[in-house]
Amino acid sequence: MELQYQIALTLVDGVGPVIAKNLISYCGSASAVFKAKKSTLLKIPEIGDVTAKAVLDFTDFQKAEDELKFIEKHKIKTFFYASPDYPYRLKSTSDCPVILYQLGNADLNADKIIGIVGTRKPTEYGKQFCEKLLEDLNGTGITVISGMAYGIDVCAHKAALKNQLPTLGVLAHGLDRLYPADHKKHVQPMINGKGGLITEFLSGTIPDRENFPKRNRIVAGLCDALIVVETAQRGGSMITAELAWQYDRTLMALPGRSNDEKSTGCNFLIKTNKAEMIENSLDLVRSLGWDTPSKLPPSQRVLPIDLSPEETLLWNLFKEKPLMEIDEIIGVSNFSSSKAALTLLDLEFKGLIKTLPGKRFQLL
């Protein structure tokens, strides 16, 4: 069975996701990797003598077979990175897992997926923002992912459940356990709500410290936008934020007081132009070009009387499409790049638009 070989490949010493995918790409399948000769393996780029020997010497196929039995017993879904149903967002990252294991029926390729992360010891400000955000997103069909940790993570999962939004917990261990155990009571409601749990780790894997950054890259890679709600300038949430930024995901952060330690990370992300500021659900859906939540109808603004003809033209374009990139603006306006930049600056000074990372502009 090919899945057994795919699992076995993840057990080979020194073979991580990047090397495993490289081996499979050149050999054609996981089973072919184990049947290949040493001379063949050594011809593969980045595969040296140590890795080739580790593949050829591997014998623990029984562990892979045991994992297959565990998967069948608990009705766990598996997603191999070369399969059509593997989450396409995650697949676009170079270090995506070779196999994902899922408990539940969450759609990993849902139209709209957001990640929410933050401190394990949030303030009422952070918790209330998280709850209000997902309350306003009720009925939008958005899937919410997080890491099942204490604090903002579980707040996001609970608020998603309360508002009938599918929510998916990404784990830093196998599906035979749950850490923290206190959150086990949320698992079945998550599964019933078309969410569940997902991991790249085999059963028996415990939540070792080095597994959490690996978990974080899945959270960052699976979403369209990552929202950071309260965090210090160091920690797991900032690692996830940095990964989301590297993966070119929309990164948003809740601003806080400058003297609040739990807001220093969010403020830093905003100040360094890595993250957009988020204050409500309207900021999120406008940034991503999604439909406006019914609870927050778009504001109707009167055309300012002191706009120049050039500013009026761009203003009308933004009313039709509230979020645009600079190249699109130049294309539809027929302005030169310098004229477009100057007109956009004037509109920003007048408080009508704001500049976002990636040379994007948004109607206020």
C-alpha positions in Angstrom: 0.0 0.0 0.0 1.5 3.3 -1.1 0.4 5.2 2.0 2.5 2.8 4.1 5.6 3.8 2.2 4.7 7.5 2.4 4.4 7.2 6.1 7.6 5.2 6.3 9.5 7.9 4.4 8.6 10.4 7.1 10.3 8.0 9.6 13.7 7.9 8.0 16.4 9.7 10.0 17.4 13.0 8.4 14.5 13.0 5.9 12.3 16.1 6.5 9.5 17.4 4.3 11.8 19.1 1.7 14.1 16.1 1.2 11.2 13.7 1.2 9.4 15.6 -1.6 12.7 15.8 -3.5 13.1 12.0 -3.3 9.6 11.3 -4.4 9.8 13.8 -7.2 12.8 12.1 -8.7 11.8 8.5 -8.0 8.1 8.9 -8.9 6.6 7.5 -5.6 7.5 6.8 -2.0 7.6 3.0 -2.7 10.1 3.7 -5.6 12.3 5.6 -3.2 12.8 2.5 -1.0 13.4 0.3 -4.1 16.0 2.6 -5.6 19.7 1.7 -5.7 22.2 3.8 -3.9 23.7 5.1 -7.2 20.2 6.3 -8.2 19.7 8.1 -4.9 23.1 9.8 -5.1 22.2 11.4 -8.4 19.3 13.3 -6.8 20.3 16.9 -5.9 20.8 17.5 -2.2 20.9 13.8 -1.5 24.3 12.8 -0.1 25.8 9.5 1.1 24.3 9.9 4.7 20.7 10.3 3.5 21.0 7.6 0.8 22.3 5.2 3.5 19.5 6.1 5.9 16.9 5.3 3.2 18.5 2.0 2.2 19.1 0.9 5.8 15.5 1.7 6.9 13.6 -1.4 8.1 10.9 -0.1 10.5 8.0 -0.6 8.1 6.1 -2.2 11.0 5.7 1.2 12.6 4.2 2.5 9.4 1.8 -0.5 9.2 0.8 0.2 12.9 0.0 3.7 11.9 -2.2 2.5 9.1 -4.2 0.4 11.6 -4.6 3.5 13.8 -5.8 5.6 10.9 -8.4 3.0 9.9 -9.6 2.4 13.4 -10.2 6.1 14.1 -11.4 7.0 10.6 -8.6 9.5 10.1 -8.3 11.2 6.7 -4.9 11.5 5.1 -3.7 14.0 2.6 -0.5 13.3 0.6 1.2 16.4 -0.8 0.9 15.2 -4.4 -2.8 14.4 -4.1 -5.4 16.7 -5.7 -7.2 17.2 -2.3 -4.1 18.3 -0.5 -4.7 21.9 0.7 -3.5 24.1 -2.1 -2.6 27.1 0.1 -0.3 24.9 2.2 1.1 23.2 -0.9 2.4 26.6 -2.2 4.9 26.6 0.7 8.3 24.9 0.1 8.3 23.2 3.6 4.8 21.8 3.6 4.3 18.4 5.3 4.4 15.3 3.1 1.3 13.9 4.8 -1.4 15.5 6.9 -3.7 13.6 9.2 -7.2 14.9 9.9 -9.9 14.0 12.4 -13.2 15.4 11.3 -14.5 16.8 8.0 -13.1 20.3 7.7 -12.7 21.5 4.2 -9.0 22.3 3.9 -9.6 24.0 0.6 -12.5 26.1 1.8 -13.1 29.4 0.0 -12.3 31.6 3.0 -9.9 30.6 5.8 -8.5 32.8 8.5 -6.0 32.0 11.2 -6.1 33.6 14.7 -3.2 33.4 17.1 -2.1 35.3 20.2 -0.9 35.2 23.8 -1.7 32.4 26.1 -2.7 35.0 28.8 -4.9 37.5 27.0 -6.5 40.6 28.5 -10.2 41.2 28.4 -9.5 43.6 25.5 -8.0 40.7 23.4 -10.7 38.2 24.3 -13.5 40.6 23.6 -12.0 41.6 20.2 -11.7 37.9 19.2 -15.3 37.2 20.3 -16.7 40.3 18.6 -14.8 39.6 15.4 -16.2 36.1 15.0 -19.7 37.2 16.0 -19.7 39.7 13.2 -18.4 37.0 10.8 -21.3 34.7 11.6 -22.9 33.5 8.4 -20.0 34.3 6.1 -18.8 30.7 5.7 -15.3 31.5 6.9 -13.3 28.7 8.5 -11.2 29.6 11.5 -7.9 27.8 12.3 -5.7 28.1 15.4 -3.4 25.9 17.5 -5.7 24.7 20.3 -3.4 26.4 22.9 -4.6 28.3 26.0 -5.5 31.9 25.6 -6.4 33.5 22.2 -6.2 30.1 20.4 -9.0 28.5 22.4 -10.9 31.7 22.5 -11.0 31.7 18.7 -12.1 28.1 18.6 -14.9 28.7 21.1 -16.1 31.9 19.5 -16.2 30.1 16.1 -18.3 27.3 17.5 -20.6 29.8 19.2 -21.2 31.5 15.8 -21.5 28.4 13.7 -18.2 28.8 11.9 -16.1 25.7 11.1 -13.0 25.7 13.2 -9.8 23.6 12.8 -7.2 23.0 15.5 -3.6 22.4 14.3 -1.7 20.1 16.7 1.9 19.8 17.6 1.5 16.0 18.4 -0.3 12.9 17.2 -4.0 12.4 17.0 -4.0 9.9 19.9 -3.8 12.7 22.5 -4.7 16.3 23.0 -2.6 19.0 24.5 -3.7 20.8 26.6 -6.0 18.1 27.8 -8.5 20.7 29.2 -9.6 21.5 25.6 -10.7 17.9 24.9 -14.3 18.9 25.5 -14.2 21.2 22.5 -13.1 18.5 20.0 -16.4 16.8 19.3 -18.3 20.1 18.8 -15.5 21.1 16.4 -15.9 17.9 14.5 -19.7 18.2 14.5 -19.4 21.8 13.2 -17.5 20.6 10.0 -14.1 21.4 11.7 -11.8 19.1 13.6 -8.1 18.5 14.2 -5.2 18.2 11.9 -1.5 17.4 12.3 1.6 16.2 10.5 2.7 14.0 13.4 2.1 10.3 13.8 0.2 8.8 16.8 2.5 8.4 19.7 4.2 11.8 19.1 4.2 13.9 22.2 4.1 17.8 22.2 7.8 18.4 22.3 9.0 22.0 22.2 10.5 21.6 18.7 7.1 20.5 17.3 5.4 23.9 17.9 7.2 25.9 15.3 6.4 23.1 12.8 2.7 23.4 13.9 2.9 27.1 13.5 3.9 26.9 9.8 0.8 24.9 9.1 -1.4 27.5 10.7 0.3 30.2 8.6 0.3 28.2 5.4 -3.4 27.1 5.5 -5.0 30.5 5.8 -5.7 33.4 3.5 -5.1 35.9 6.4 -3.5 35.5 9.8 -4.8 37.7 12.6 -2.5 38.3 15.6 -4.5 39.2 18.8 -2.2 40.4 21.6 1.4 39.1 21.8 4.7 40.1 23.2 7.5 40.7 20.7 8.9 37.2 21.2 7.0 33.9 21.2 5.0 31.5 19.1 2.6 34.0 17.7 5.4 36.1 16.4 6.9 33.0 14.8 3.6 32.3 13.1 3.3 35.9 12.0 6.7 35.9 10.4 5.9 32.7 8.6 2.6 34.1 7.3 4.5 37.2 6.1 7.1 35.0 4.3 4.3 32.9 2.7 2.8 36.2 1.4 -0.4 35.8 3.4 -2.4 38.8 4.5 -1.1 39.6 8.0 -3.2 41.7 10.4 -2.6 42.7 14.0 -4.8 44.2 16.7 -3.1 47.5 18.0 -2.8 48.1 21.7 -1.3 50.6 24.1 2.4 51.3 23.7 3.1 50.4 27.4 1.2 47.1 27.3 3.6 44.2 27.0 0.9 42.0 25.4 0.6 44.5 22.6 4.2 45.1 21.8 4.4 42.3 19.2 1.2 43.5 17.4 2.4 47.1 17.5 5.8 46.1 16.1 4.2 44.2 13.2 2.1 47.2 12.3 4.9 49.7 12.7 7.3 47.7 10.5 4.6 47.4 7.8 4.4 43.7 8.0 0.9 43.7 9.3 -2.2 45.7 8.6 -4.0 47.1 11.5 -7.3 45.4 12.3 -10.1 46.9 14.4 -13.1 45.0 13.2 -14.4 42.5 10.7 -14.8 45.1 8.1 -11.1 45.7 8.0 -10.6 42.0 7.3 -13.2 41.5 4.5 -12.2 44.8 2.8 -8.5 43.8 2.8 -9.3 40.4 1.3 -12.0 41.6 -1.1 -14.6 39.4 0.6 -18.3 40.2 0.9 -19.2 42.6 3.7 -20.7 41.0 6.8 -24.4 41.9 7.1 -23.9 43.1 10.6 -21.5 45.8 9.4 -23.0 47.4 6.3 -20.6 49.4 4.2 -20.6 53.1 5.0 -22.1 55.4 2.5 -19.8 58.4 2.0 -20.5 61.7 0.2 -18.1 62.8 -2.4 -15.9 65.5 -0.9 -16.3 68.8 -2.8 -12.6 69.8 -2.7 -11.3 66.9 -4.8 -9.3 67.6 -8.0 -10.4 65.8 -11.2 -7.7 63.3 -10.8 -8.6 62.6 -7.2 -12.3 62.3 -8.1 -11.5 59.7 -10.8 -9.5 57.6 -8.3 -12.2 58.1 -5.6 -14.9 56.7 -8.0 -12.6 53.8 -8.8 -12.2 53.0 -5.1 -16.0 53.1 -4.6 -16.3 50.4 -7.1 -13.4 48.4 -5.8 -12.3 49.3 -2.3 -8.9 47.5 -2.4 -6.5 47.8 -5.4 -2.8 47.3 -6.1 -0.8 50.2 -7.6 -0.4 48.4 -11.0 -4.2 48.0 -11.3 -4.8 51.6 -10.4 -2.3 52.8 -13.0 -3.9 50.5 -15.6 -7.6 51.5 -15.1 -6.8 55.2 -14.6 -4.3 55.6 -17.4 -2.2 57.7 -15.1 1.6 57.7 -15.2 3.2 56.0 -12.2 4.3 59.3 -10.7 0.8 60.9 -11.3 -0.9 58.0 -9.7 1.5 58.0 -6.7 0.9 61.8 -6.1 -2.9 61.5 -6.4 -3.0 58.5 -4.0 -0.9 60.5 -1.5 -3.3 63.4 -1.7 -6.3 61.1 -1.1 -4.5 59.6 1.9 -3.7 63.0 3.4 -7.4 63.7 3.1 -8.2 60.6 5.1 -10.0 58.9 2.2 -7.7 55.9 1.6 -4.9 54.2 3.4 -1.7 52.5 2.2 -1.3 48.7 2.9 1.8 46.5 2.6 2.6 45.3 -0.9 1.8 48.6 -2.6 -1.9 48.2 -2.0 -4.5 50.9 -1.3 -7.8 50.6 0.5 -10.8 52.9 0.7 -11.6 54.1 4.3 
